[in-house]
Amino acid sequence: MSNVIPFSVPRANSQSGRIEAMIKCFATQRRFGDDVFWLKENAELLNILYSSGLTVDPADLAPYRDFYASIEKRMSFFPQYYGFLLSITQDLEALGLARGKAVTLTNWVDAQSLASAELSDLQRAEAERLLQRGGIQVSSGNGGLLERLHRFISHTKTFAVPNKKAAYELTHIIFYLSEYGNQDPKISADAFISLEFAGLLALLDQNVDLLSEICIAMRFAGAMPPKEWETWIGEELGEYQVSECANGAVQDHYHSYFMGNWLAALRGNPVFEGKLLARAMSFQASQKSVSPLRGLSESIFKMDAQRCAEWEKMRGKITVDLSTDAYSILELAEKSSPRFEESFAGFARSNAVLMR
């Protein structure tokens, strides 16, 4: 990872026409407001617009007016989706659509004790953030929640082996701790290593979505991600194909498209570039060859007791079957981080105790 920088998040400029097109697409063309996937997609889009500091013309938010007008009815009937509903309302008000409902909804959610039903520490933390945004005083230290979150993200061994669920939880914990870039999350040196290990694996897996989240988390934590990672993400983002799709039949890569553009906004770069349509849009990533991560993992697994933790000794043995494209990604990963060999030592699992 590159040098730690003073804590700040760069703010991007207005790009109203493209933002307006994205809002119209996701608010009115892909899905409809009683669909949980509509809630998820629009909560994510609005969170990106708010947390990246993009200038949004309140007039561009007009497609959400009817939804906002009936938000109380939806919250009463769909309390299981309170997180999406409250987040959307809070972001719409913060972006300038209207004011006055977020606090009332937050008080209702608190009175119904909806957050107390969350099972995981991450879900509880995210629920607490929404309550705090709405003016409810919550002590995050209760029950050792903050301590457990920091302990999880500081356990570097977890992130030296492929575990997408853990890696996504790592990024979302840092999103929470940093209040999406608005405060120093005060993470440990080991947590920065966890981010770097997870990022290397995401790059080796050619996972644009996860690597984008990791770079965002690094920036929210006050660190500069490796330039090779962000350059690669930008190149991949430029390869996305935008096409027309039928309402309600959307199976695409919109989330990785969102994450790549969120990162672009935090870097101060233009967002949602390329051809956008006036109709419902689908976002498709370019086809990937087999990732080097799979090939490396399979080779190491087959070596059994002959594997070791030293990359220089293992490199030639486990890369012989990699394709040219996969080998190029591997070289990029090696170049991008001085911790590559340290990460590989955990990835190799050469000291694993065999079950008898």
KEZARO-421187 format. One line per field, with one value per residue: residue number from 1; residue in one letter; x, y, z negated of N, C-alpha, C in turn. Coordinates in pm, whole numbers, plus 50000, padded with zeros to 5 digits. Example, Ala and Ser with C-alpha at 12.3 -4.5 7.8 and 13.67 -1.06 7.14 Angstrom:
2
resi (1:2)
resn (A:S)
n.x (51319:51285)
n.y (49431:49775)
n.z (49220:49292)
ca.x (51230:51367)
ca.y (49550:49894)
ca.z (49220:49286)
c.x (51320:51290)
c.y (49670:50003)
c.z (49220:49213)
END
This chain:
356
resi (1:2:3:4:5:6:7:8:9:10:11:12:13:14:15:16:17:18:19:20:21:22:23:24:25:26:27:28:29:30:31:32:33:34:35:36:37:38:39:40:41:42:43:44:45:46:47:48:49:50:51:52:53:54:55:56:57:58:59:60:61:62:63:64:65:66:67:68:69:70:71:72:73:74:75:76:77:78:79:80:81:82:83:84:85:86:87:88:89:90:91:92:93:94:95:96:97:98:99:100:101:102:103:104:105:106:107:108:109:110:111:112:113:114:115:116:117:118:119:120:121:122:123:124:125:126:127:128:129:130:131:132:133:134:135:136:137:138:139:140:141:142:143:144:145:146:147:148:149:150:151:152:153:154:155:156:157:158:159:160:161:162:163:164:165:166:167:168:169:170:171:172:173:174:175:176:177:178:179:180:181:182:183:184:185:186:187:188:189:190:191:192:193:194:195:196:197:198:199:200:201:202:203:204:205:206:207:208:209:210:211:212:213:214:215:216:217:218:219:220:221:222:223:224:225:226:227:228:229:230:231:232:233:234:235:236:237:238:239:240:241:242:243:244:245:246:247:248:249:250:251:252:253:254:255:256:257:258:259:260:261:262:263:264:265:266:267:268:269:270:271:272:273:274:275:276:277:278:279:280:281:282:283:284:285:286:287:288:289:290:291:292:293:294:295:296:297:298:299:300:301:302:303:304:305:306:307:308:309:310:311:312:313:314:315:316:317:318:319:320:321:322:323:324:325:326:327:328:329:330:331:332:333:334:335:336:337:338:339:340:341:342:343:344:345:346:347:348:349:350:351:352:353:354:355:356)
resn (M:S:N:V:I:P:F:S:V:P:R:A:N:S:Q:S:G:R:I:E:A:M:I:K:C:F:A:T:Q:R:R:F:G:D:D:V:F:W:L:K:E:N:A:E:L:L:N:I:L:Y:S:S:G:L:T:V:D:P:A:D:L:A:P:Y:R:D:F:Y:A:S:I:E:K:R:M:S:F:F:P:Q:Y:Y:G:F:L:L:S:I:T:Q:D:L:E:A:L:G:L:A:R:G:K:A:V:T:L:T:N:W:V:D:A:Q:S:L:A:S:A:E:L:S:D:L:Q:R:A:E:A:E:R:L:L:Q:R:G:G:I:Q:V:S:S:G:N:G:G:L:L:E:R:L:H:R:F:I:S:H:T:K:T:F:A:V:P:N:K:K:A:A:Y:E:L:T:H:I:I:F:Y:L:S:E:Y:G:N:Q:D:P:K:I:S:A:D:A:F:I:S:L:E:F:A:G:L:L:A:L:L:D:Q:N:V:D:L:L:S:E:I:C:I:A:M:R:F:A:G:A:M:P:P:K:E:W:E:T:W:I:G:E:E:L:G:E:Y:Q:V:S:E:C:A:N:G:A:V:Q:D:H:Y:H:S:Y:F:M:G:N:W:L:A:A:L:R:G:N:P:V:F:E:G:K:L:L:A:R:A:M:S:F:Q:A:S:Q:K:S:V:S:P:L:R:G:L:S:E:S:I:F:K:M:D:A:Q:R:C:A:E:W:E:K:M:R:G:K:I:T:V:D:L:S:T:D:A:Y:S:I:L:E:L:A:E:K:S:S:P:R:F:E:E:S:F:A:G:F:A:R:S:N:A:V:L:M:R)
n.x (50085:50042:50175:50039:49801:49710:49395:49131:48869:48855:48645:48414:48315:48008:47813:47576:47402:47466:47430:47157:47055:47126:46980:46715:46707:46746:46552:46306:46297:46427:46334:46066:45911:45814:45969:46224:46474:46474:46480:46733:46912:46863:46912:47185:47278:47201:47345:47605:47604:47565:47776:48009:48025:47936:47793:47458:47181:46886:46657:46706:46639:46372:46234:46204:46004:45733:45776:45899:45687:45515:45649:45610:45393:45507:45716:45572:45444:45649:45850:46068:46245:46358:46613:46699:46488:46510:46769:46750:46564:46701:46925:46803:46696:46931:47050:46884:46616:46381:46259:46213:46100:46283:46373:46136:46081:46309:46273:46045:46143:46323:46147:46009:46203:46353:46619:46726:46683:46878:47131:47412:47729:47814:47573:47434:47594:47564:47293:47287:47425:47239:47037:47173:47225:46972:46934:46911:47054:47308:47504:47785:47972:47850:47822:48061:48084:48233:48493:48493:48453:48688:48874:48816:48878:49145:49263:49482:49540:49300:49247:49437:49379:49150:48836:48556:48326:48424:48602:48434:48292:48498:48547:48297:48279:48478:48369:48156:48291:48428:48226:48147:48359:48363:48490:48783:48850:49018:49166:49371:49727:49749:49497:49517:49699:49538:49354:49527:49611:49361:49303:49501:49431:49178:49249:49401:49194:49056:48842:48654:48454:48493:48761:48735:48577:48761:48963:48816:48760:49021:49081:48886:48990:49207:49429:49633:49545:49724:49853:49845:49628:49405:49432:49396:49129:49002:49054:48914:48656:48613:48557:48302:47984:47698:47362:47022:46760:46491:46218:46229:46375:46648:46965:47268:47588:47566:47639:47920:47979:47872:48044:48296:48255:48197:48446:48586:48464:48553:48818:48812:48754:48569:48234:48022:48080:48086:47854:47522:47184:46846:46660:46571:46861:47120:47416:47711:48001:48327:48419:48602:48908:49011:49085:49405:49414:49260:49409:49658:49581:49482:49716:49882:49732:49745:50010:50048:50237:50469:50456:50560:50618:50762:50773:50954:51067:50850:50734:50803:50712:50435:50324:50339:50126:49963:49765:49854:49724:49643:49890:49987:49823:49906:50172:50120:50002:50220:50392:50246:50242:50446:50402:50343:50480:50465:50192:50152:50273:50084:49875:49972:49956:50135:50204:49986:49800:49749:49444:49374)
n.y (49882:50228:50537:50652:50908:51248:51267:51293:51331:51363:51581:51556:51724:51873:51669:51680:51595:51324:51211:51262:51093:50840:50834:50847:50606:50404:50470:50466:50294:50039:49872:49849:50033:49861:49643:49463:49460:49693:49872:49812:49874:50149:50256:50211:50367:50630:50652:50650:50891:51074:51020:51053:51316:51433:51690:51731:51821:51923:51904:51688:51479:51439:51202:51051:51158:51068:50826:50916:51059:50861:50723:50667:50488:50272:50207:50125:49895:49738:49670:49504:49591:49818:49929:49987:50163:50372:50462:50551:50760:50935:51001:51119:51347:51468:51524:51713:51684:51709:51784:51668:51414:51213:51217:51160:50900:50770:50787:50627:50376:50332:50324:50093:49909:49789:49766:49607:49351:49265:49033:49012:49168:49357:49420:49527:49748:49899:49953:50108:50331:50445:50516:50703:50899:50997:51127:50981:50893:50666:50433:50309:50155:49978:49654:49578:49614:49784:49707:49438:49468:49603:49411:49204:49318:49355:49111:48975:48730:48622:48747:48674:48452:48331:48464:48585:48680:48759:48956:49150:49221:49335:49573:49701:49740:49931:50134:50196:50265:50491:50663:50675:50813:51054:51081:51001:50663:50541:50296:50005:49940:49678:49639:49791:49629:49406:49507:49538:49274:49157:49309:49234:48966:49010:49144:48942:48769:48905:49066:49321:49455:49396:49481:49752:49834:49787:49971:50206:50184:50203:50469:50602:50542:50701:50643:50597:50401:50143:50262:50102:49933:50107:50214:49984:49921:50147:50105:49866:49955:50120:49935:49844:49747:49913:49851:49818:49704:49489:49587:49474:49248:49221:49119:49178:49353:49572:49649:49633:49821:50047:50057:50097:50349:50498:50495:50636:50888:50959:50992:51221:51209:51199:51065:50785:50765:50735:50591:50654:50546:50648:50480:50189:50059:49815:49689:49555:49379:49330:49017:48780:48598:48281:48332:48417:48358:48127:47932:47943:47867:47605:47475:47497:47356:47094:47034:46958:46854:46951:47216:47552:47855:48049:48275:48310:48061:47912:48025:47961:47700:47700:47861:47772:47676:47889:48109:48350:48596:48564:48544:48799:48950:48847:48939:49212:49227:49150:49365:49573:49582:49595:49406:49168:48918:48861:48838:48613:48418:48366:48283:48047:47857:47676:47582:47459:47248:46914:46730:46430)
n.z (50000:50066:49930:49618:49606:49515:49346:49555:49797:50138:50326:50586:50892:51025:51239:51389:51606:51658:51408:51375:51576:51473:51234:51332:51475:51273:51085:51219:51442:51450:51240:50992:50719:50509:50510:50364:50475:50620:50408:50300:50515:50555:50303:50292:50510:50433:50196:50294:50443:50236:50046:50191:50241:50475:50673:50682:50864:50718:50875:51037:50881:50898:50997:50767:50615:50582:50453:50217:50111:50025:49831:49558:49552:49685:49509:49284:49379:49479:49272:49254:49439:49342:49329:49595:49666:49478:49525:49793:49762:49587:49744:49968:49852:49760:50004:50106:50195:50037:49704:49363:49315:49249:48980:48841:48939:48846:48568:48547:48632:48425:48207:48267:48223:48426:48502:48308:48380:48547:48646:48681:48597:48786:48919:48701:48649:48886:48869:48637:48729:48909:48728:48573:48766:48788:48553:48319:48016:47983:47818:47938:47819:47655:47529:47639:47914:48097:48031:48113:48390:48467:48391:48569:48827:48795:48791:48967:49092:49173:49414:49592:49730:49981:49930:49985:49853:49600:49685:49803:49574:49430:49582:49552:49279:49243:49397:49229:48984:49066:49117:49382:49504:49372:49130:48937:48926:48750:48766:48708:48767:48852:48965:49196:49329:49361:49548:49764:49816:49880:50104:50287:50337:50449:50683:50811:50855:51039:50965:50999:50859:50579:50546:50603:50385:50181:50241:50206:49931:49832:49900:49747:49502:49495:49650:49944:50212:50396:50701:50925:50885:50891:51145:51303:51236:51344:51615:51658:51602:51817:52011:51981:52108:52209:52243:52369:52156:52054:51843:51509:51571:51508:51499:51429:51417:51253:50994:50963:51155:51032:50803:50918:51032:50806:50682:50880:50851:50594:50649:50785:51052:51369:51368:51455:51729:52093:52330:52254:52220:52300:52209:52010:51864:51893:51745:51838:51763:51910:52060:51871:51863:51719:51380:51236:50968:50916:51057:50923:50666:50705:50791:50564:50375:50473:50427:50170:49895:50004:50058:49984:49792:49919:50172:50390:50418:50487:50706:50981:50994:50962:51151:51408:51559:51607:51807:52064:52018:51751:51629:51671:51504:51260:51256:51242:50989:50828:50874:50768:50488:50201:50012:50126:50119:49848:49822:49983:49829:49630:49793:49902:49701:49584:49337:49240:49027:49078:49091:48926)
ca.x (50000:50117:50185:49919:49788:49622:49259:49037:48813:48836:48507:48404:48231:47878:47803:47432:47334:47487:47364:47014:47025:47136:46866:46594:46715:46728:46430:46179:46300:46475:46247:45963:45935:45779:46065:46338:46593:46467:46527:46877:46983:46849:46985:47327:47304:47192:47457:47724:47592:47582:47903:48121:48025:47896:47691:47336:47073:46763:46559:46736:46583:46226:46175:46181:45905:45619:45824:45919:45556:45447:45750:45557:45313:45598:45787:45479:45410:45772:45951:46187:46334:46375:46745:46694:46393:46562:46886:46703:46503:46806:47008:46723:46689:47064:47080:46804:46483:46281:46303:46110:46052:46387:46373:46014:46100:46411:46209:45955:46228:46375:46036:45974:46320:46387:46763:46762:46665:46992:47205:47556:47786:47814:47435:47401:47667:47501:47165:47317:47461:47117:46970:47250:47201:46839:46931:46900:47183:47338:47639:47839:48058:47770:47841:48191:48068:48347:48611:48485:48473:48831:48946:48793:48950:49289:49311:49532:49540:49170:49240:49544:49322:49027:48714:48488:48235:48503:48660:48329:48264:48610:48524:48178:48311:48553:48271:48083:48379:48468:48105:48155:48457:48346:48570:48892:48802:49116:49193:49507:49821:49715:49380:49567:49756:49423:49305:49621:49601:49234:49312:49584:49350:49073:49311:49432:49066:48998:48714:48648:48362:48557:48880:48689:48538:48882:49027:48733:48784:49153:49071:48810:49076:49314:49546:49625:49559:49826:49807:49819:49493:49306:49444:49333:48985:48959:49057:48803:48533:48597:48517:48163:47891:47566:47263:46884:46708:46348:46185:46213:46453:46783:47071:47385:47700:47547:47703:48061:47978:47855:48162:48403:48225:48213:48590:48621:48420:48642:48946:48791:48742:48431:48159:47921:48122:48046:47720:47409:47061:46728:46573:46627:46995:47190:47559:47780:48147:48392:48444:48733:48965:49024:49170:49526:49393:49216:49520:49756:49524:49478:49852:49931:49657:49795:50148:50045:50346:50582:50444:50627:50567:50853:50725:51060:51087:50727:50684:50818:50640:50289:50276:50366:50003:49884:49755:49927:49648:49650:50027:50001:49758:49996:50285:50067:49986:50354:50446:50163:50248:50565:50357:50297:50542:50408:50056:50161:50309:49959:49796:50027:49913:50234:50214:49856:49802:49661:49352:49402)
ca.y (50000:50351:50609:50704:51050:51317:51220:51378:51267:51463:51599:51568:51831:51836:51607:51667:51520:51180:51174:51261:50972:50724:50839:50811:50463:50318:50504:50449:50212:49901:49798:49933:50063:49758:49536:49482:49490:49837:49938:49791:49948:50293:50291:50215:50483:50753:50655:50691:51033:51152:51002:51094:51460:51482:51793:51680:51918:51867:51874:51556:51380:51438:51068:50990:51234:50984:50730:50990:51099:50745:50646:50619:50369:50162:50167:50052:49764:49663:49701:49421:49664:49951:49982:50049:50274:50483:50514:50626:50884:51023:51052:51210:51476:51528:51570:51831:51663:51764:51765:51653:51279:51121:51212:51089:50759:50718:50769:50512:50256:50314:50284:49955:49827:49708:49740:49504:49218:49232:48919:49024:49295:49452:49467:49614:49874:49974:50000:50217:50450:50506:50579:50822:51002:51051:51199:50892:50872:50525:50408:50198:50071:49883:49513:49554:49609:49844:49622:49320:49509:49630:49284:49132:49375:49352:48973:48974:48595:48600:48809:48622:48341:48376:48462:48706:48731:48832:49076:49251:49270:49425:49705:49766:49785:50056:50234:50235:50332:50621:50737:50689:50913:51181:51086:50906:50540:50501:50153:49968:49909:49546:49651:49834:49509:49325:49566:49511:49132:49134:49372:49150:48851:49058:49169:48812:48709:48999:49104:49467:49499:49390:49565:49890:49858:49791:50101:50307:50172:50260:50615:50644:50525:50799:50588:50598:50266:50129:50323:49994:49883:50203:50222:49864:49937:50245:50041:49772:50032:50169:49826:49804:49768:49957:49813:49827:49582:49492:49612:49357:49133:49276:49039:49242:49386:49711:49681:49663:49948:50148:50067:50160:50491:50558:50519:50745:51014:50991:51034:51346:51181:51196:50944:50738:50802:50646:50609:50622:50539:50712:50370:50105:50018:49702:49717:49427:49385:49253:48877:48755:48464:48220:48418:48353:48312:47987:47847:47937:47791:47463:47423:47486:47250:46965:47012:46900:46889:47009:47361:47631:47992:48143:48300:48292:47918:47853:48098:47887:47573:47713:47953:47716:47650:48010:48168:48476:48701:48540:48574:48945:48997:48810:49035:49340:49215:49152:49501:49673:49584:49537:49300:49053:48794:48838:48788:48477:48327:48323:48217:47913:47767:47567:47532:47408:47118:46822:46653:46285)
ca.z (50000:50072:49805:49553:49635:49420:49367:49630:49915:50243:50369:50731:50942:51078:51371:51374:51710:51639:51283:51404:51653:51386:51143:51406:51506:51157:51012:51290:51564:51434:51147:50935:50579:50413:50533:50274:50554:50647:50286:50288:50619:50536:50181:50327:50596:50355:50103:50371:50474:50114:49976:50274:50250:50606:50671:50743:50877:50659:50980:51090:50789:50916:51009:50636:50538:50545:50352:50092:50059:49965:49759:49430:49581:49717:49389:49197:49435:49506:49170:49274:49528:49283:49357:49727:49667:49399:49595:49909:49714:49533:49853:50049:49782:49760:50139:50133:50252:49944:49567:49262:49290:49203:48834:48800:48969:48754:48437:48558:48635:48290:48120:48299:48188:48543:48507:48209:48440:48633:48590:48688:48552:48896:48938:48589:48667:48993:48817:48544:48808:48958:48615:48535:48867:48763:48426:48202:47952:47966:47770:48016:47736:47578:47561:47703:48060:48166:48007:48198:48529:48486:48382:48694:48940:48765:48796:49105:49150:49237:49545:49676:49807:50047:49849:50032:49750:49501:49747:49813:49440:49398:49642:49498:49144:49254:49439:49108:48888:49119:49154:49528:49543:49300:49008:48932:48862:48648:48774:48670:48875:48902:49050:49326:49392:49403:49673:49873:49848:49949:50234:50375:50378:50539:50813:50871:50895:51136:50907:51004:50755:50448:50543:50594:50246:50099:50266:50139:49787:49805:49906:49630:49386:49503:49719:50089:50267:50501:50827:51022:50863:50938:51291:51358:51221:51442:51747:51663:51606:51953:52098:51957:52218:52167:52343:52324:52093:52025:51702:51424:51617:51503:51439:51488:51329:51213:50866:50987:51227:50927:50717:50997:51047:50673:50667:50972:50790:50482:50708:50855:51195:51419:51337:51550:51864:52199:52386:52169:52297:52242:52170:51904:51902:51833:51741:51849:51761:52015:52026:51813:51871:51586:51297:51184:50831:50918:51098:50815:50554:50741:50793:50427:50309:50521:50383:50035:49803:50077:50070:49880:49783:49987:50307:50490:50438:50539:50823:51105:50988:50960:51255:51541:51633:51620:51940:52079:51950:51607:51586:51670:51381:51152:51255:51194:50844:50769:50885:50700:50343:50136:49922:50203:50069:49715:49845:50035:49720:49569:49896:49927:49593:49578:49199:49198:48960:49149:49010:48931)
c.x (50088:50109:50049:49917:49702:49476:49174:48987:48791:48692:48502:48309:48098:47890:47655:47367:47347:47422:47213:46974:47029:47017:46739:46592:46680:46600:46303:46180:46341:46378:46145:45974:45895:45868:46186:46466:46593:46521:46679:46953:46979:46914:47134:47361:47303:47304:47585:47719:47618:47724:48023:48127:47993:47786:47570:47233:46947:46657:46582:46676:46431:46167:46147:46067:45788:45658:45839:45785:45486:45540:45697:45476:45402:45672:45698:45453:45532:45880:46078:46289:46366:46510:46750:46607:46447:46683:46846:46646:46607:46890:46931:46714:46825:47102:46988:46667:46375:46337:46184:46067:46155:46387:46253:46028:46202:46352:46117:46034:46282:46265:45994:46087:46364:46535:46805:46748:46781:47080:47355:47604:47784:47674:47393:47468:47602:47365:47187:47353:47336:47041:47042:47232:47066:46824:46913:47039:47202:47481:47695:47928:47983:47795:47971:48185:48190:48473:48609:48506:48621:48912:48933:48879:49101:49348:49357:49525:49408:49172:49355:49498:49190:48905:48637:48397:48311:48559:48556:48293:48374:48583:48406:48198:48386:48463:48199:48172:48419:48348:48112:48242:48449:48424:48680:48844:48896:49140:49341:49596:49791:49593:49417:49629:49644:49367:49397:49617:49473:49237:49393:49505:49239:49129:49344:49306:48996:48858:48708:48565:48432:48679:48843:48650:48661:48954:48948:48757:48920:49147:48992:48894:49196:49439:49524:49643:49671:49772:49775:49677:49391:49313:49375:49181:48931:48955:48941:48669:48506:48551:48372:48077:47754:47467:47123:46841:46560:46326:46170:46292:46600:46876:47202:47491:47689:47627:47851:48076:47962:47984:48279:48381:48232:48360:48635:48582:48512:48780:48934:48779:48595:48364:48060:47953:48074:47902:47614:47282:46947:46627:46637:46760:47043:47339:47635:47931:48204:48417:48586:48779:48973:49123:49295:49507:49352:49331:49626:49706:49522:49618:49906:49862:49713:49935:50157:50164:50465:50570:50516:50579:50651:50816:50831:51084:50967:50687:50688:50736:50489:50235:50287:50239:49915:49881:49833:49856:49656:49788:50048:49938:49846:50114:50241:50052:50121:50409:50375:50188:50378:50529:50315:50352:50487:50266:50059:50194:50184:49874:49842:49983:50006:50246:50082:49869:49701:49571:49380:49272)
c.y (50123:50422:50649:50854:51116:51284:51325:51299:51374:51466:51626:51681:51778:51774:51574:51578:51370:51132:51166:51134:50848:50719:50794:50661:50378:50347:50464:50346:50067:49816:49896:49932:49959:49634:49560:49512:49635:49913:49929:49878:50098:50340:50302:50338:50612:50764:50699:50841:51119:51142:51045:51245:51515:51587:51743:51792:51858:51833:51736:51445:51365:51298:50999:51056:51148:50882:50798:51025:50985:50664:50593:50491:50250:50114:50086:49911:49676:49693:49619:49488:49803:50013:50053:50175:50395:50545:50599:50761:50983:51083:51148:51347:51545:51586:51683:51809:51730:51745:51732:51512:51187:51107:51135:50939:50696:50693:50649:50381:50227:50266:50140:49857:49738:49673:49629:49363:49177:49127:48941:49161:49398:49507:49559:49750:49961:50030:50118:50345:50521:50577:50707:50935:51070:51116:51114:50869:50723:50512:50285:50107:49966:49741:49483:49551:49665:49760:49500:49354:49533:49501:49205:49188:49373:49211:48943:48837:48565:48642:48769:48503:48387:48355:48589:48765:48812:48961:49186:49306:49365:49565:49775:49811:49917:50167:50288:50317:50473:50712:50776:50807:51044:51191:50981:50779:50486:50350:50127:49948:49773:49551:49702:49717:49419:49376:49532:49363:49104:49194:49291:49030:48894:49087:49038:48740:48793:49042:49256:49521:49505:49480:49713:49924:49869:49925:50215:50304:50228:50412:50668:50633:50619:50749:50593:50457:50261:50182:50216:49941:49979:50223:50104:49874:50035:50187:49944:49846:50084:50064:49784:49839:49803:49924:49826:49696:49600:49517:49480:49235:49170:49182:49090:49270:49530:49746:49712:49793:50064:50167:50133:50309:50565:50590:50633:50880:51056:51036:51168:51331:51185:51062:50914:50781:50699:50672:50564:50631:50611:50608:50292:50047:49897:49727:49584:49450:49302:49110:48859:48613:48407:48300:48343:48300:48166:47895:47832:47850:47641:47402:47401:47371:47112:46934:46950:46947:46954:47161:47430:47775:48092:48156:48270:48143:47854:47909:48015:47758:47589:47807:47894:47697:47773:48058:48298:48589:48687:48576:48725:49004:48965:48908:49172:49338:49220:49294:49599:49686:49523:49424:49174:48923:48760:48783:48644:48377:48277:48244:48073:47811:47647:47509:47478:47269:47027:46747:46504:46208)
c.z (50000:49939:49751:49574:49529:49451:49436:49749:50020:50289:50518:50768:50995:51216:51392:51479:51693:51511:51303:51478:51565:51289:51214:51435:51385:51080:51085:51403:51543:51351:51091:50782:50476:50428:50444:50351:50600:50527:50275:50389:50592:50406:50210:50411:50515:50253:50172:50398:50351:50059:50059:50291:50386:50591:50749:50746:50817:50763:51039:51005:50804:50932:50875:50559:50493:50438:50217:50029:49986:49875:49626:49448:49608:49593:49297:49247:49459:49401:49186:49365:49474:49316:49491:49725:49592:49468:49714:49865:49665:49645:49942:49982:49780:49896:50184:50192:50168:49804:49479:49229:49226:49051:48783:48823:48874:48617:48437:48555:48495:48195:48142:48268:48305:48546:48412:48264:48528:48565:48585:48638:48664:48919:48825:48604:48774:48949:48722:48619:48858:48846:48574:48636:48844:48627:48304:48144:47922:47919:47841:47933:47658:47624:47633:47855:48133:48150:48098:48345:48557:48479:48511:48807:48919:48769:48939:49171:49222:49383:49638:49758:49868:49958:49881:49925:49647:49559:49762:49676:49392:49453:49578:49354:49149:49308:49315:49014:48934:49147:49301:49569:49470:49170:49017:48860:48756:48648:48745:48792:48934:48993:49189:49402:49441:49536:49789:49914:49928:50089:50333:50425:50474:50678:50883:50918:51001:51094:50896:50888:50620:50442:50536:50450:50155:50118:50201:49989:49750:49803:49786:49503:49390:49569:49870:50142:50370:50634:50931:51007:50923:51090:51356:51349:51324:51582:51763:51674:51746:52051:52078:52077:52161:52277:52284:52259:52065:51876:51627:51467:51620:51428:51500:51382:51280:51087:50884:51067:51128:50847:50791:51013:50914:50650:50757:50912:50677:50530:50779:51005:51239:51386:51448:51693:51966:52241:52286:52253:52225:52196:52056:51949:51824:51846:51734:51851:51874:51967:51976:51844:51730:51503:51252:51042:50828:50955:50990:50700:50584:50740:50653:50355:50347:50471:50245:49952:49872:50092:49955:49890:49861:50134:50412:50518:50507:50675:50952:51110:51007:51068:51395:51624:51651:51765:51945:52006:51799:51553:51579:51544:51260:51142:51205:51042:50774:50764:50793:50551:50289:50040:49997:50146:49930:49728:49894:49925:49648:49666:49916:49823:49578:49438:49147:49137:49028:49052:49031:48912)
END
